[in-house]
Amino acid sequence: MIVVLGAAVWSRGRPSPTLDRRVRRGLELFKQGEADRLLFTGGLGRHPPAEAEVMRRIALDAGIDVAQIEIETASRNTMENAVNSVKIMSDKGWHSAILVSDRIHLPRAVLAFRALGITVQARGVSGAWSQGPFRRWWQYPLYEVTAFLWYLGLILSGRHRPERGSDSG
């Protein structure tokens, strides 16, 4: 199982460069035989459709069989990516994944998935420094360190898991 984490969708359903890099890396690993299934995760952001739907479209355009693709379209952040993806994986009996995201984002993403019991191999994509709201070289690393510590606090307190009976992440 290759899990590709979402990123922004731009107007008219165009993938942002970050989203495009991530999904292309996931497809490259898939075509190399690293796994036999893809799970695209990411919900609706500023522009429709959901990130996972845009990634599925790219994969289908690249010739991937729809039967080899799963999507998760409800998540709004990395922790929700993990919680919602793990629900899908558990339902199918999958307990490990190759996780694809930006290199700087992977420590936090790996932390979230491992805290939910998934064995993860990380495969990073470079090039995120100049994308999104981060315009100075230090902003994205500062954001990721802060978010990592926040997630660590959530995990240590046990608040990273959805409440029983809750469908939201």
GICOR-V470137 format. One record per backbone hydrogen bond with DSSP energy under -0.5 kcal/mol. CO is the residue of the C=O (numbers start at 1). NH is the residue of the N-H. E is the energy in kcal/mol with one decimal. If there is no record, write none. Layout:
BEGIN
CO | NH | E
CO | NH | E
END
This chain:
BEGIN
1 | 3 | -0.6
1 | 98 | -2.7
2 | 4 | -0.6
2 | 39 | -3.1
3 | 5 | -0.6
3 | 100 | -2.9
4 | 41 | -2.3
8 | 16 | -2.0
9 | 47 | -0.5
10 | 13 | -1.0
10 | 14 | -0.5
11 | 14 | -1.3
14 | 10 | -3.8
16 | 20 | -2.8
17 | 21 | -2.5
18 | 22 | -2.2
19 | 23 | -2.5
20 | 24 | -2.4
21 | 25 | -2.1
22 | 26 | -2.3
23 | 27 | -2.5
24 | 28 | -2.2
25 | 29 | -2.3
26 | 30 | -2.2
27 | 31 | -2.8
28 | 32 | -1.4
29 | 34 | -2.5
30 | 33 | -1.6
37 | 2 | -2.0
38 | 70 | -2.7
39 | 4 | -2.6
40 | 72 | -2.3
41 | 6 | -1.9
42 | 52 | -2.3
43 | 51 | -2.3
47 | 45 | -0.6
48 | 13 | -0.6
50 | 54 | -1.8
51 | 55 | -2.2
52 | 56 | -2.4
53 | 57 | -2.1
54 | 58 | -2.1
55 | 59 | -2.4
56 | 60 | -2.8
57 | 61 | -2.4
58 | 62 | -1.2
59 | 64 | -2.3
60 | 63 | -1.7
65 | 68 | -2.2
66 | 69 | -1.6
68 | 38 | -2.6
70 | 40 | -2.5
72 | 42 | -2.6
73 | 44 | -0.5
75 | 43 | -2.0
77 | 81 | -2.4
78 | 82 | -2.3
79 | 83 | -2.8
80 | 84 | -2.8
81 | 85 | -2.2
82 | 86 | -2.8
83 | 87 | -1.6
84 | 88 | -1.6
85 | 89 | -2.9
86 | 90 | -3.0
87 | 91 | -2.1
88 | 92 | -1.2
89 | 93 | -0.5
89 | 94 | -2.9
90 | 93 | -1.1
95 | 119 | -2.4
97 | 99 | -0.6
97 | 121 | -2.3
98 | 3 | -3.0
98 | 100 | -0.5
99 | 123 | -2.7
100 | 5 | -2.4
101 | 125 | -1.6
102 | 105 | -1.0
102 | 106 | -1.6
103 | 107 | -0.6
105 | 108 | -0.5
105 | 109 | -2.0
106 | 110 | -3.4
107 | 111 | -2.0
108 | 112 | -2.1
109 | 113 | -2.4
110 | 114 | -2.9
111 | 115 | -2.1
112 | 116 | -0.7
113 | 116 | -0.9
113 | 118 | -1.9
114 | 117 | -1.9
118 | 120 | -0.5
119 | 97 | -2.5
121 | 99 | -3.4
123 | 101 | -1.0
125 | 103 | -2.4
128 | 131 | -1.6
131 | 134 | -0.9
133 | 135 | -0.8
136 | 139 | -1.5
136 | 140 | -0.7
137 | 141 | -0.6
138 | 142 | -1.9
139 | 143 | -2.6
140 | 144 | -2.6
141 | 145 | -2.5
142 | 146 | -2.3
143 | 147 | -2.8
144 | 148 | -2.7
145 | 149 | -2.2
146 | 150 | -2.1
147 | 151 | -2.7
148 | 152 | -2.6
149 | 153 | -2.1
150 | 154 | -2.3
151 | 155 | -2.8
152 | 156 | -2.9
153 | 157 | -1.8
154 | 158 | -0.6
154 | 159 | -1.9
154 | 160 | -0.7
155 | 158 | -1.1
158 | 161 | -0.7
163 | 166 | -2.2
END
